[in-house]
């Protein structure tokens, strides 16, 4: 169940990703414990850091 919850939460992040919000805002709006946890999960699902990913939006 934990893996499923991570996938659902990450899909929510992708649906709401916005170039005008900071990494901190994305992190806490999506109930991540801290930024390092958010970045680790982001890289696991996309292979990129959030900042690198946002450049392609």
C-alpha distance matrix in Angstrom:
0.0 3.8 5.5 5.2 6.2 8.7 10.0 10.6 12.3 14.2 15.5 16.7 18.5 20.2 21.2 22.9 24.2 27.9 30.6 32.2 29.4 28.9 26.0 25.8 25.7 22.8 21.0 21.5 21.3 17.7 16.8 16.8 18.2 21.1 22.6 22.0 18.2 18.6 21.0 19.0 15.9 18.6 20.4 17.4 16.8 20.6 22.6 24.6 25.0 24.7 28.5 29.2 26.9 28.6 31.9 31.2 30.5
3.8 0.0 3.8 5.4 5.1 6.3 8.8 10.0 10.5 12.3 14.3 15.4 16.6 18.5 20.1 21.3 22.2 25.8 28.3 29.8 26.8 26.0 22.9 22.7 22.9 20.1 17.9 18.6 19.0 15.3 14.1 13.5 14.8 17.5 19.0 18.3 14.5 15.1 17.6 15.5 12.7 15.7 17.5 14.7 14.6 18.4 20.2 22.0 22.0 21.8 25.6 26.5 24.4 26.2 29.5 29.1 28.6
5.5 3.8 0.0 3.8 5.4 5.1 6.3 8.7 9.9 10.6 12.4 14.4 15.3 16.6 18.5 20.2 20.8 24.5 26.8 28.7 26.1 25.4 22.2 22.6 22.9 19.7 17.9 19.3 19.4 15.6 15.2 14.3 16.1 18.2 19.0 18.0 14.4 14.5 16.3 14.1 11.0 13.6 15.0 11.9 11.5 15.3 17.2 19.3 19.9 20.0 23.8 24.2 22.0 24.1 27.2 26.5 26.2
5.2 5.4 3.8 0.0 3.8 5.4 5.1 6.2 8.6 9.9 10.6 12.5 14.3 15.4 16.6 18.6 19.9 23.6 26.3 28.2 25.7 25.6 22.7 23.2 22.8 19.6 18.3 19.4 18.8 15.0 15.1 15.1 17.4 19.7 20.5 20.1 16.5 15.9 18.0 16.4 12.9 14.8 16.8 14.0 12.6 16.1 18.6 20.6 21.2 20.7 24.5 25.0 22.3 24.1 27.4 26.4 25.6
6.2 5.1 5.4 3.8 0.0 3.8 5.4 5.1 6.0 8.5 9.9 10.7 12.4 14.4 15.4 16.7 18.1 21.7 24.6 26.0 23.2 23.1 20.3 20.3 19.9 16.8 15.4 16.0 15.4 11.7 11.5 11.9 14.3 16.8 17.9 18.1 14.4 13.7 16.4 15.4 11.9 13.9 16.5 14.3 13.1 16.5 19.1 20.4 20.4 19.4 23.2 24.2 21.7 23.0 26.5 26.0 24.9
8.7 6.3 5.1 5.4 3.8 0.0 3.8 5.5 5.1 6.0 8.6 9.9 10.5 12.3 14.2 15.4 16.1 19.7 22.1 23.9 21.1 20.6 17.6 18.0 18.0 14.7 13.1 14.6 14.5 10.7 10.8 10.1 12.6 14.5 15.1 14.9 11.3 10.5 12.9 11.7 8.1 10.2 12.7 10.6 9.7 13.1 15.5 16.7 16.7 16.0 19.8 20.7 18.4 20.0 23.4 23.0 22.3
10.0 8.8 6.3 5.1 5.4 3.8 0.0 3.8 5.5 5.1 6.1 8.6 9.8 10.5 12.3 14.3 15.1 18.9 21.4 23.5 21.3 21.2 18.5 19.5 19.1 15.5 14.8 16.6 15.8 12.1 13.2 12.9 15.9 17.4 17.3 17.2 14.0 12.5 14.2 13.3 9.5 10.4 12.7 10.6 8.4 11.6 14.5 16.0 16.7 15.9 19.7 20.1 17.3 19.0 22.3 21.3 20.5
10.6 10.0 8.7 6.2 5.1 5.5 3.8 0.0 3.8 5.5 5.1 6.4 8.8 10.0 10.6 12.6 14.3 17.9 21.0 22.7 20.4 20.9 18.6 19.3 18.2 14.8 14.5 15.6 14.0 10.5 12.0 12.7 16.0 17.9 18.1 18.8 15.6 13.7 16.0 15.7 12.0 12.5 15.5 13.9 11.5 14.2 17.5 18.4 18.6 17.2 20.8 21.6 18.6 19.6 23.1 22.1 20.7
12.3 10.5 9.9 8.6 6.0 5.1 5.5 3.8 0.0 3.8 5.5 5.1 6.4 8.9 9.9 10.8 12.2 15.7 18.7 20.0 17.4 17.6 15.2 15.6 14.6 11.3 10.7 11.8 10.5 6.9 8.4 9.1 12.6 14.3 14.6 15.6 12.6 10.5 13.2 13.5 10.0 10.6 14.0 13.1 11.3 13.7 16.7 17.0 16.5 14.8 18.3 19.7 17.0 17.7 21.4 21.0 19.6
14.2 12.3 10.6 9.9 8.5 6.0 5.1 5.5 3.8 0.0 3.8 5.2 4.9 6.4 8.6 9.9 10.3 14.0 16.5 18.5 16.2 16.2 13.7 14.9 14.3 10.6 10.5 12.6 11.7 8.3 10.5 10.1 13.6 14.4 13.8 14.5 11.9 9.2 11.0 11.4 7.9 7.5 10.8 10.3 7.9 10.0 13.2 13.5 13.3 11.7 15.4 16.3 13.5 14.6 18.1 17.6 16.5
15.5 14.3 12.4 10.6 9.9 8.6 6.1 5.1 5.5 3.8 0.0 3.8 5.3 5.1 6.2 8.7 9.8 13.6 16.5 18.7 16.9 17.8 15.8 17.3 16.0 12.4 13.1 15.0 13.1 10.2 12.9 13.3 17.0 17.9 17.1 18.1 15.6 12.8 14.3 14.9 11.4 10.3 13.4 12.8 9.7 11.1 14.8 15.1 15.5 13.6 16.9 17.5 14.2 14.9 18.3 17.2 15.6
16.7 15.4 14.4 12.5 10.7 9.9 8.6 6.4 5.1 5.2 3.8 0.0 3.8 5.4 5.0 6.2 8.4 11.9 15.3 16.7 14.7 15.9 14.5 15.4 13.5 10.1 11.3 12.5 10.0 7.5 10.7 12.0 15.7 16.7 16.2 18.0 15.7 12.6 14.7 16.0 12.8 11.8 15.3 15.3 12.6 13.8 17.3 17.0 16.6 14.0 17.1 18.4 15.3 15.1 18.8 18.1 16.0
18.5 16.6 15.3 14.3 12.4 10.5 9.8 8.8 6.4 4.9 5.3 3.8 0.0 3.8 5.5 5.2 5.8 9.4 12.3 13.9 11.8 12.5 10.9 12.3 10.8 7.1 8.6 10.6 8.7 6.6 10.1 10.5 14.2 14.4 13.3 15.1 13.3 9.9 11.6 13.4 10.7 9.0 12.6 13.5 11.2 11.8 15.0 14.0 13.1 10.3 13.3 14.9 12.1 11.8 15.6 15.4 13.6
20.2 18.5 16.6 15.4 14.4 12.3 10.5 10.0 8.9 6.4 5.1 5.4 3.8 0.0 3.8 5.4 5.2 8.9 11.6 14.0 12.8 14.0 12.7 14.8 13.4 9.8 11.8 14.2 12.2 10.4 13.9 14.0 17.7 17.5 15.9 17.3 15.8 12.3 13.0 14.8 12.1 9.6 12.6 13.5 10.5 10.2 13.7 12.9 12.8 10.2 12.9 13.7 10.2 10.2 13.7 12.7 10.8
21.2 20.1 18.5 16.6 15.4 14.2 12.3 10.6 9.9 8.6 6.2 5.0 5.5 3.8 0.0 3.8 5.9 9.0 12.4 14.3 13.4 15.4 14.8 16.5 14.3 11.1 13.6 15.1 12.4 11.1 14.7 15.8 19.5 19.8 18.5 20.3 18.8 15.2 16.4 18.3 15.4 13.2 16.3 17.1 13.9 13.8 17.4 16.5 16.4 13.5 15.8 16.8 13.3 12.5 15.8 14.7 12.0
22.9 21.3 20.2 18.6 16.7 15.4 14.3 12.6 10.8 9.9 8.7 6.2 5.2 5.4 3.8 0.0 3.8 6.3 10.0 11.1 10.0 12.3 12.2 13.6 11.0 8.3 11.3 12.6 9.6 9.4 13.2 14.4 18.0 18.0 16.6 19.1 17.9 14.2 15.6 18.1 15.8 13.5 16.8 18.2 15.6 15.3 18.5 17.0 16.0 12.6 14.5 16.2 13.3 11.6 15.1 14.9 12.0
24.2 22.2 20.8 19.9 18.1 16.1 15.1 14.3 12.2 10.3 9.8 8.4 5.8 5.2 5.9 3.8 0.0 3.8 6.9 8.9 7.9 9.8 9.7 12.0 10.0 7.3 10.5 12.6 10.6 10.5 14.1 14.4 17.8 17.0 14.9 17.2 16.6 12.8 13.4 16.2 14.5 11.6 14.6 16.5 14.3 13.3 16.1 14.0 12.9 9.3 10.9 12.6 9.8 7.9 11.5 11.7 9.1
27.9 25.8 24.5 23.6 21.7 19.7 18.9 17.9 15.7 14.0 13.6 11.9 9.4 8.9 9.0 6.3 3.8 0.0 3.8 5.4 5.7 8.5 9.8 12.1 9.9 8.5 12.1 13.9 12.0 12.9 16.4 16.8 19.8 18.6 16.2 18.8 18.9 15.2 15.4 18.7 17.5 14.5 17.1 19.5 17.5 16.0 18.4 15.8 14.3 10.6 10.8 12.9 10.8 7.7 10.6 11.4 8.5
30.6 28.3 26.8 26.3 24.6 22.1 21.4 21.0 18.7 16.5 16.5 15.3 12.3 11.6 12.4 10.0 6.9 3.8 0.0 3.8 5.6 7.7 9.6 12.4 11.0 10.2 13.6 15.7 14.5 15.6 18.8 18.6 21.3 19.4 16.6 19.0 19.8 16.2 15.7 19.1 18.6 15.4 17.3 20.3 18.7 16.7 18.4 15.3 13.5 10.0 9.0 11.0 9.9 6.2 8.1 9.9 7.7
32.2 29.8 28.7 28.2 26.0 23.9 23.5 22.7 20.0 18.5 18.7 16.7 13.9 14.0 14.3 11.1 8.9 5.4 3.8 0.0 3.8 6.7 9.8 11.6 9.8 10.3 13.7 15.0 13.9 15.9 18.8 19.0 21.3 19.4 16.9 19.8 20.8 17.4 17.4 21.0 20.7 17.8 20.0 23.0 21.6 19.9 21.6 18.4 16.1 12.6 11.4 14.1 13.4 9.8 11.5 13.6 11.3
29.4 26.8 26.1 25.7 23.2 21.1 21.3 20.4 17.4 16.2 16.9 14.7 11.8 12.8 13.4 10.0 7.9 5.7 5.6 3.8 0.0 3.8 6.7 8.0 6.0 6.8 10.1 11.3 10.4 12.6 15.2 15.4 17.6 15.8 13.6 16.7 17.6 14.3 14.7 18.4 18.0 15.6 18.2 20.9 19.9 18.7 20.4 17.4 14.8 11.1 10.8 14.0 13.2 10.2 12.8 15.0 13.0
28.9 26.0 25.4 25.6 23.1 20.6 21.2 20.9 17.6 16.2 17.8 15.9 12.5 14.0 15.4 12.3 9.8 8.5 7.7 6.7 3.8 0.0 3.8 5.3 5.2 6.5 8.6 10.2 10.7 12.6 14.6 13.9 15.6 13.2 10.6 13.7 15.1 12.2 12.3 16.1 16.4 14.2 16.5 19.5 19.1 18.0 19.2 16.0 12.8 9.7 9.1 12.8 12.8 10.5 12.9 15.7 14.5
26.0 22.9 22.2 22.7 20.3 17.6 18.5 18.6 15.2 13.7 15.8 14.5 10.9 12.7 14.8 12.2 9.7 9.8 9.6 9.8 6.7 3.8 0.0 3.8 5.5 5.2 6.0 8.7 10.0 10.8 12.5 11.0 12.7 10.2 7.2 10.1 11.4 8.5 8.6 12.3 12.8 10.9 13.2 16.1 16.0 15.3 16.3 13.4 10.1 7.2 7.8 11.5 11.5 10.2 13.0 15.5 14.8
25.8 22.7 22.6 23.2 20.3 18.0 19.5 19.3 15.6 14.9 17.3 15.4 12.3 14.8 16.5 13.6 12.0 12.1 12.4 11.6 8.0 5.3 3.8 0.0 3.8 5.5 5.0 6.2 8.4 10.0 10.7 9.6 10.6 8.2 6.3 10.0 11.2 9.0 10.2 13.6 14.1 13.1 15.6 18.1 18.3 18.2 19.3 16.7 13.3 10.8 11.5 15.2 15.2 13.9 16.8 19.2 18.3
25.7 22.9 22.9 22.8 19.9 18.0 19.1 18.2 14.6 14.3 16.0 13.5 10.8 13.4 14.3 11.0 10.0 9.9 11.0 9.8 6.0 5.2 5.5 3.8 0.0 3.8 5.4 5.5 5.9 8.5 10.1 10.3 12.1 10.6 9.5 13.1 13.5 10.8 12.5 15.9 15.5 14.2 17.3 19.5 19.0 18.9 20.6 18.1 15.1 11.9 12.9 16.4 15.7 13.8 17.0 19.0 17.4
22.8 20.1 19.7 19.6 16.8 14.7 15.5 14.8 11.3 10.6 12.4 10.1 7.1 9.8 11.1 8.3 7.3 8.5 10.2 10.3 6.8 6.5 5.2 5.5 3.8 0.0 3.8 5.7 5.3 6.2 8.7 8.7 11.5 10.4 9.0 12.1 11.8 8.5 10.3 13.5 12.5 11.0 14.3 16.3 15.4 15.5 17.5 15.4 12.8 9.5 11.4 14.5 13.1 11.7 15.3 16.8 15.2
21.0 17.9 17.9 18.3 15.4 13.1 14.8 14.5 10.7 10.5 13.1 11.3 8.6 11.8 13.6 11.3 10.5 12.1 13.6 13.7 10.1 8.6 6.0 5.0 5.4 3.8 0.0 3.8 5.7 5.6 6.5 5.4 7.8 6.8 6.0 9.1 8.5 5.8 8.5 11.2 10.6 10.2 13.4 15.0 14.9 15.6 17.3 15.5 12.8 10.3 12.6 15.6 14.7 14.1 17.6 19.2 18.1
21.5 18.6 19.3 19.4 16.0 14.6 16.6 15.6 11.8 12.6 15.0 12.5 10.6 14.2 15.1 12.6 12.6 13.9 15.7 15.0 11.3 10.2 8.7 6.2 5.5 5.7 3.8 0.0 3.8 5.3 5.0 5.7 7.4 7.4 8.2 11.6 10.8 8.9 12.0 14.4 13.6 13.7 17.0 18.3 18.1 19.1 20.9 19.3 16.5 14.0 16.0 19.2 18.2 17.3 20.8 22.4 20.9
21.3 19.0 19.4 18.8 15.4 14.5 15.8 14.0 10.5 11.7 13.1 10.0 8.7 12.2 12.4 9.6 10.6 12.0 14.5 13.9 10.4 10.7 10.0 8.4 5.9 5.3 5.7 3.8 0.0 3.8 5.7 7.8 10.5 11.0 11.4 14.6 13.4 10.9 13.9 16.3 14.8 14.4 18.0 19.2 18.2 19.1 21.5 19.9 17.6 14.5 16.6 19.6 18.0 16.7 20.3 21.5 19.5
17.7 15.3 15.6 15.0 11.7 10.7 12.1 10.5 6.9 8.3 10.2 7.5 6.6 10.4 11.1 9.4 10.5 12.9 15.6 15.9 12.6 12.6 10.8 10.0 8.5 6.2 5.6 5.3 3.8 0.0 3.8 5.8 9.3 10.4 10.9 13.5 11.5 8.9 12.2 14.0 11.9 11.9 15.7 16.2 15.2 16.6 19.2 18.2 16.3 13.6 16.5 19.0 17.0 16.5 20.3 21.0 19.2
16.8 14.1 15.2 15.1 11.5 10.8 13.2 12.0 8.4 10.5 12.9 10.7 10.1 13.9 14.7 13.2 14.1 16.4 18.8 18.8 15.2 14.6 12.5 10.7 10.1 8.7 6.5 5.0 5.7 3.8 0.0 3.8 6.4 8.6 10.4 12.7 10.4 9.1 12.9 14.1 12.3 13.4 16.9 17.1 16.7 18.7 20.8 20.0 18.0 15.8 18.7 21.3 19.8 19.5 23.2 24.2 22.7
16.8 13.5 14.3 15.1 11.9 10.1 12.9 12.7 9.1 10.1 13.3 12.0 10.5 14.0 15.8 14.4 14.4 16.8 18.6 19.0 15.4 13.9 11.0 9.6 10.3 8.7 5.4 5.7 7.8 5.8 3.8 0.0 3.8 5.6 7.3 9.1 6.6 5.9 9.7 10.7 9.5 11.0 14.1 14.4 14.8 16.7 18.3 17.6 15.3 13.8 16.7 19.3 18.1 18.4 21.9 23.1 22.2
18.2 14.8 16.1 17.4 14.3 12.6 15.9 16.0 12.6 13.6 17.0 15.7 14.2 17.7 19.5 18.0 17.8 19.8 21.3 21.3 17.6 15.6 12.7 10.6 12.1 11.5 7.8 7.4 10.5 9.3 6.4 3.8 0.0 3.8 7.2 8.5 6.5 7.7 11.0 11.5 11.4 13.4 15.9 16.3 17.3 19.3 20.4 19.6 17.1 16.0 18.6 21.3 20.7 21.1 24.4 25.9 25.2
21.1 17.5 18.2 19.7 16.8 14.5 17.4 17.9 14.3 14.4 17.9 16.7 14.4 17.5 19.8 18.0 17.0 18.6 19.4 19.4 15.8 13.2 10.2 8.2 10.6 10.4 6.8 7.4 11.0 10.4 8.6 5.6 3.8 0.0 3.8 5.6 5.5 6.4 8.9 10.2 11.1 12.4 14.5 15.7 17.1 18.4 19.0 17.7 14.8 13.8 15.9 18.8 18.8 19.0 22.1 24.0 23.6
22.6 19.0 19.0 20.5 17.9 15.1 17.3 18.1 14.6 13.8 17.1 16.2 13.3 15.9 18.5 16.6 14.9 16.2 16.6 16.9 13.6 10.6 7.2 6.3 9.5 9.0 6.0 8.2 11.4 10.9 10.4 7.3 7.2 3.8 0.0 3.8 5.4 4.9 6.1 8.5 9.9 10.3 12.1 14.1 15.4 16.0 16.4 14.6 11.4 10.5 12.3 15.2 15.5 15.7 18.6 20.7 20.6
22.0 18.3 18.0 20.1 18.1 14.9 17.2 18.8 15.6 14.5 18.1 18.0 15.1 17.3 20.3 19.1 17.2 18.8 19.0 19.8 16.7 13.7 10.1 10.0 13.1 12.1 9.1 11.6 14.6 13.5 12.7 9.1 8.5 5.6 3.8 0.0 3.8 5.4 5.1 6.0 8.6 9.7 10.5 12.2 14.3 15.2 14.8 13.6 10.7 11.1 13.1 15.3 15.9 17.0 19.5 21.5 22.0
18.2 14.5 14.4 16.5 14.4 11.3 14.0 15.6 12.6 11.9 15.6 15.7 13.3 15.8 18.8 17.9 16.6 18.9 19.8 20.8 17.6 15.1 11.4 11.2 13.5 11.8 8.5 10.8 13.4 11.5 10.4 6.6 6.5 5.5 5.4 3.8 0.0 3.8 5.5 5.1 6.2 8.5 10.0 10.6 12.5 14.2 14.5 14.0 11.8 11.9 14.7 16.7 16.5 17.8 20.7 22.1 22.3
18.6 15.1 14.5 15.9 13.7 10.5 12.5 13.7 10.5 9.2 12.8 12.6 9.9 12.3 15.2 14.2 12.8 15.2 16.2 17.4 14.3 12.2 8.5 9.0 10.8 8.5 5.8 8.9 10.9 8.9 9.1 5.9 7.7 6.4 4.9 5.4 3.8 0.0 3.8 5.5 5.3 6.0 8.6 9.9 10.8 12.0 13.0 12.0 9.7 8.8 11.9 14.1 13.4 14.4 17.6 18.8 18.7
21.0 17.6 16.3 18.0 16.4 12.9 14.2 16.0 13.2 11.0 14.3 14.7 11.6 13.0 16.4 15.6 13.4 15.4 15.7 17.4 14.7 12.3 8.6 10.2 12.5 10.3 8.5 12.0 13.9 12.2 12.9 9.7 11.0 8.9 6.1 5.1 5.5 3.8 0.0 3.8 5.5 4.9 6.1 8.5 10.0 10.3 10.3 8.9 6.3 6.7 9.5 11.2 11.2 12.7 15.4 16.8 17.4
19.0 15.5 14.1 16.4 15.4 11.7 13.3 15.7 13.5 11.4 14.9 16.0 13.4 14.8 18.3 18.1 16.2 18.7 19.1 21.0 18.4 16.1 12.3 13.6 15.9 13.5 11.2 14.4 16.3 14.0 14.1 10.7 11.5 10.2 8.5 6.0 5.1 5.5 3.8 0.0 3.8 5.5 5.3 6.2 8.8 10.1 9.6 9.6 8.2 9.7 12.6 13.5 13.4 15.6 18.1 19.1 20.0
15.9 12.7 11.0 12.9 11.9 8.1 9.5 12.0 10.0 7.9 11.4 12.8 10.7 12.1 15.4 15.8 14.5 17.5 18.6 20.7 18.0 16.4 12.8 14.1 15.5 12.5 10.6 13.6 14.8 11.9 12.3 9.5 11.4 11.1 9.9 8.6 6.2 5.3 5.5 3.8 0.0 3.8 5.5 5.0 6.3 8.6 9.5 10.1 9.4 9.9 13.5 14.3 13.1 15.3 18.2 18.6 19.0
18.6 15.7 13.6 14.8 13.9 10.2 10.4 12.5 10.6 7.5 10.3 11.8 9.0 9.6 13.2 13.5 11.6 14.5 15.4 17.8 15.6 14.2 10.9 13.1 14.2 11.0 10.2 13.7 14.4 11.9 13.4 11.0 13.4 12.4 10.3 9.7 8.5 6.0 4.9 5.5 3.8 0.0 3.8 5.4 5.4 6.0 7.4 7.1 6.5 6.6 10.3 10.8 9.3 11.6 14.5 14.8 15.2
20.4 17.5 15.0 16.8 16.5 12.7 12.7 15.5 14.0 10.8 13.4 15.3 12.6 12.6 16.3 16.8 14.6 17.1 17.3 20.0 18.2 16.5 13.2 15.6 17.3 14.3 13.4 17.0 18.0 15.7 16.9 14.1 15.9 14.5 12.1 10.5 10.0 8.6 6.1 5.3 5.5 3.8 0.0 3.8 5.5 5.2 4.5 4.9 5.5 7.6 10.6 10.2 9.5 12.6 14.7 15.0 16.3
17.4 14.7 11.9 14.0 14.3 10.6 10.6 13.9 13.1 10.3 12.8 15.3 13.5 13.5 17.1 18.2 16.5 19.5 20.3 23.0 20.9 19.5 16.1 18.1 19.5 16.3 15.0 18.3 19.2 16.2 17.1 14.4 16.3 15.7 14.1 12.2 10.6 9.9 8.5 6.2 5.0 5.4 3.8 0.0 3.8 5.9 5.8 8.1 9.3 11.0 14.3 13.7 12.6 15.7 17.9 17.7 18.8
16.8 14.6 11.5 12.6 13.1 9.7 8.4 11.5 11.3 7.9 9.7 12.6 11.2 10.5 13.9 15.6 14.3 17.5 18.7 21.6 19.9 19.1 16.0 18.3 19.0 15.4 14.9 18.1 18.2 15.2 16.7 14.8 17.3 17.1 15.4 14.3 12.5 10.8 10.0 8.8 6.3 5.4 5.5 3.8 0.0 3.8 6.1 8.2 9.9 10.7 14.2 13.4 11.3 14.2 16.7 15.8 16.5
20.6 18.4 15.3 16.1 16.5 13.1 11.6 14.2 13.7 10.0 11.1 13.8 11.8 10.2 13.8 15.3 13.3 16.0 16.7 19.9 18.7 18.0 15.3 18.2 18.9 15.5 15.6 19.1 19.1 16.6 18.7 16.7 19.3 18.4 16.0 15.2 14.2 12.0 10.3 10.1 8.6 6.0 5.2 5.9 3.8 0.0 3.8 5.3 7.9 8.8 11.7 10.3 8.1 11.5 13.4 12.4 13.6
22.6 20.2 17.2 18.6 19.1 15.5 14.5 17.5 16.7 13.2 14.8 17.3 15.0 13.7 17.4 18.5 16.1 18.4 18.4 21.6 20.4 19.2 16.3 19.3 20.6 17.5 17.3 20.9 21.5 19.2 20.8 18.3 20.4 19.0 16.4 14.8 14.5 13.0 10.3 9.6 9.5 7.4 4.5 5.8 6.1 3.8 0.0 3.8 7.1 9.6 11.8 9.8 9.0 12.7 14.0 13.4 15.5
24.6 22.0 19.3 20.6 20.4 16.7 16.0 18.4 17.0 13.5 15.1 17.0 14.0 12.9 16.5 17.0 14.0 15.8 15.3 18.4 17.4 16.0 13.4 16.7 18.1 15.4 15.5 19.3 19.9 18.2 20.0 17.6 19.6 17.7 14.6 13.6 14.0 12.0 8.9 9.6 10.1 7.1 4.9 8.1 8.2 5.3 3.8 0.0 3.8 6.4 8.1 6.1 5.9 9.6 10.7 10.9 13.0
25.0 22.0 19.9 21.2 20.4 16.7 16.7 18.6 16.5 13.3 15.5 16.6 13.1 12.8 16.4 16.0 12.9 14.3 13.5 16.1 14.8 12.8 10.1 13.3 15.1 12.8 12.8 16.5 17.6 16.3 18.0 15.3 17.1 14.8 11.4 10.7 11.8 9.7 6.3 8.2 9.4 6.5 5.5 9.3 9.9 7.9 7.1 3.8 0.0 3.8 5.5 5.3 6.1 8.6 10.3 11.6 13.3
24.7 21.8 20.0 20.7 19.4 16.0 15.9 17.2 14.8 11.7 13.6 14.0 10.3 10.2 13.5 12.6 9.3 10.6 10.0 12.6 11.1 9.7 7.2 10.8 11.9 9.5 10.3 14.0 14.5 13.6 15.8 13.8 16.0 13.8 10.5 11.1 11.9 8.8 6.7 9.7 9.9 6.6 7.6 11.0 10.7 8.8 9.6 6.4 3.8 0.0 3.8 5.5 5.0 6.1 8.8 10.4 11.0
28.5 25.6 23.8 24.5 23.2 19.8 19.7 20.8 18.3 15.4 16.9 17.1 13.3 12.9 15.8 14.5 10.9 10.8 9.0 11.4 10.8 9.1 7.8 11.5 12.9 11.4 12.6 16.0 16.6 16.5 18.7 16.7 18.6 15.9 12.3 13.1 14.7 11.9 9.5 12.6 13.5 10.3 10.6 14.3 14.2 11.7 11.8 8.1 5.5 3.8 0.0 3.8 5.4 5.2 6.6 9.4 10.5
29.2 26.5 24.2 25.0 24.2 20.7 20.1 21.6 19.7 16.3 17.5 18.4 14.9 13.7 16.8 16.2 12.6 12.9 11.0 14.1 14.0 12.8 11.5 15.2 16.4 14.5 15.6 19.2 19.6 19.0 21.3 19.3 21.3 18.8 15.2 15.3 16.7 14.1 11.2 13.5 14.3 10.8 10.2 13.7 13.4 10.3 9.8 6.1 5.3 5.5 3.8 0.0 3.8 5.5 5.4 7.4 9.7
26.9 24.4 22.0 22.3 21.7 18.4 17.3 18.6 17.0 13.5 14.2 15.3 12.1 10.2 13.3 13.3 9.8 10.8 9.9 13.4 13.2 12.8 11.5 15.2 15.7 13.1 14.7 18.2 18.0 17.0 19.8 18.1 20.7 18.8 15.5 15.9 16.5 13.4 11.2 13.4 13.1 9.3 9.5 12.6 11.3 8.1 9.0 5.9 6.1 5.0 5.4 3.8 0.0 3.8 5.4 5.7 7.3
28.6 26.2 24.1 24.1 23.0 20.0 19.0 19.6 17.7 14.6 14.9 15.1 11.8 10.2 12.5 11.6 7.9 7.7 6.2 9.8 10.2 10.5 10.2 13.9 13.8 11.7 14.1 17.3 16.7 16.5 19.5 18.4 21.1 19.0 15.7 17.0 17.8 14.4 12.7 15.6 15.3 11.6 12.6 15.7 14.2 11.5 12.7 9.6 8.6 6.1 5.2 5.5 3.8 0.0 3.8 5.4 5.3
31.9 29.5 27.2 27.4 26.5 23.4 22.3 23.1 21.4 18.1 18.3 18.8 15.6 13.7 15.8 15.1 11.5 10.6 8.1 11.5 12.8 12.9 13.0 16.8 17.0 15.3 17.6 20.8 20.3 20.3 23.2 21.9 24.4 22.1 18.6 19.5 20.7 17.6 15.4 18.1 18.2 14.5 14.7 17.9 16.7 13.4 14.0 10.7 10.3 8.8 6.6 5.4 5.4 3.8 0.0 3.8 5.6
31.2 29.1 26.5 26.4 26.0 23.0 21.3 22.1 21.0 17.6 17.2 18.1 15.4 12.7 14.7 14.9 11.7 11.4 9.9 13.6 15.0 15.7 15.5 19.2 19.0 16.8 19.2 22.4 21.5 21.0 24.2 23.1 25.9 24.0 20.7 21.5 22.1 18.8 16.8 19.1 18.6 14.8 15.0 17.7 15.8 12.4 13.4 10.9 11.6 10.4 9.4 7.4 5.7 5.4 3.8 0.0 3.8
30.5 28.6 26.2 25.6 24.9 22.3 20.5 20.7 19.6 16.5 15.6 16.0 13.6 10.8 12.0 12.0 9.1 8.5 7.7 11.3 13.0 14.5 14.8 18.3 17.4 15.2 18.1 20.9 19.5 19.2 22.7 22.2 25.2 23.6 20.6 22.0 22.3 18.7 17.4 20.0 19.0 15.2 16.3 18.8 16.5 13.6 15.5 13.0 13.3 11.0 10.5 9.7 7.3 5.3 5.6 3.8 0.0
